[in-house]
């Protein structure tokens, strides 16, 4: 049940991250890096994920979200990640965990690995 809840929280994250990935904006994970070296998409993903998981302590939420981001980055290219963004934009009103699992199993796998 916790894994499913975390995946649904990530669906909410993707709605938030979608706003930062408009045409002509970040073209890589590292694009628009800040002084820490994190790119805009990385920062937005972590911030939105932490907001979606505010039932956890800040440290646990950050750890979970950074774990998921690391898993996603290890599994797919930035371009594949943007396909998820496009999918969510297209299916905004009817995205389900099952749809994500069918089309973007790497997101589900990263979430499951980090939720344990």
ABEGO torsion letter per residue (X at the ends): XAAAAAAAAAAAAAAAAAAAABBGBBABAABGBBAAGBBAAAAAAAAAAAAAAAABBAAAAAAAAAAAAAAAAAABBAAAAAAAAAAAAAAAAABBAAAAAAABAAAAAAAAAAAX
